[in-house]
Amino acid sequence: MRSASEILSIFNQALDNHPFDRQPQSLYEPVRYVLAMGGKRIRPVLLLMAYDLYHDDVETIMPAALGIETYHNYTLLHDDVMDRADMRRGRPTVHKVWNENAAILSGDAMLVLAYQFMCQVGERHLSPVLHLFTETALEIGEGQQYDLEFERRMDVSEDEYIEMIRLKTSVLLACALKLGAILADAPEVDANHLYRFGENLGLAFQLQDDLLDVYGDASTFGKNIGGDILEGKKTFMLINALRLASAEQREILAGWLARPLASAAQQGLKVDSRYCSAAEKIAAVTEIYDKIGVRQMTERRIADYFEAAFRSLDAVALPADSKQALHDFAAGLLKRER
C-alpha cells in the first residue's frame, strides 16, 4: 500500500490537471481559487487509501476523489459566507476577494461539479456511490442547521453537540473511506468497519479543531485564534465549561460571552465599560477554561475517539501491514497543529 504522501501527490497532480475551464470564467475563477488554497486533502486521500487497500490502480477512481474534495470545499465556501470568516488556510476567503454573491454562486457550481465527478465512477458502482454520497450531503446540511440553531441556545448538551459534529464533519470522512471500499468491491463488513473508522476519526478531528481554535498557534492554524469564543459557538469546551463551572464562574463566563465587542474607535477612547476588545474576551474565557480543566477533558475525549477509530481499522479483515499506511496517516492527524 502506498503512503499518504504518495497518494496525496497523485491526487494533487490530478487536481492540477483539471482545468475547470467552463464559461463564464468569472464563475469558475473562485472555484479554482478555493481549490488552489491547498489544505491536507484528507477526504480524497482517505478515499484513495481505502481503495488502495484492495487495488493499486487508484488513478482509475480519481473522479470520485476529485468529487469529494470539490464537495468539501463547496461546504467551506458557503460556511465562510455564513460565518463572515475573513481567512481560510491563511488566505482571504472567496467572499472577501470577490463578494458574497460570487461565493454563493460559485459554491453552487462546485456542488454540481462534485456530482458530475461522482457520476463518472461507472455504471456498476453508480447507484451505491450516489446513494451514500447523497445521504452524506443531506446529513452535512442537517449538521450545519443544528450548528446555526445552537448559536441561539445556552442549553446545548454534550450529546447534542457530538451528534452535530458527527453530521457536519465526521460523516464526510466516513463517506470517503466507504466510497473507496465500494469502488474496490471490498466486502460489505470491511466497508462498514472503514466507515466507523472515519466516523470516529472525524469526531476526534473536529474536537481537535475546537481545541486549536482556543489553544493553537495562529501562525500555523490558518485561522484567527479565539474565533469560536467571539462568535459564542457552542463547542465541546464551552458546553462542559458551563456544565462544570461553579455558580460564580458560570455567571462570569456568561457575562463575558454576552459583552459586545468595541469598535477600534471605542477601544481608543474607552468610552463605555460595557464593551471589550476581542483579545480581552478571548483571554477571559480561556482563563475560565484553564481553571475548570476543559482543555484536558477535551484532550482525553480526542484520545478516546482515536482509539475507537483504530479498533475499527484493526477489525478490517486484511493483514496489519497492508493497513499500516492508513494507520500512520490517521495517527499523524492526532499530532496536527492546524
Secondary structure, DSSP 8 states (H G I E B T S, - for coil): ---HHHHHHHHHHHHHH-----S-HHHHHHHHHHHTT----HHHHHHHHHHHTT-S-GGGGHHHHHHHHHHHHHHHHHHHHHHT--EETTEE-HHHHS-HHHHHHHHHHHHHHHHHHHTTS-HHHHHHHHHHHHHHHHHHHHHHHHHHHHTT-S---HHHHHHHHIIIIIHHHHHHHHHHHHHTT--HHHHHHHHHHHHHHHHHHHHHHHHHHHHS-HHHHSS-TTHHHHHT---HHHHHHHHHS-HHHHHHHHHHHH--B--HHHHHHT--TT-B-HHHHHHHHHHHHHHHTHHHHHHHHHHHHHHHHHHHHHHSSS-GGGGHHHHHHHHHHHT---
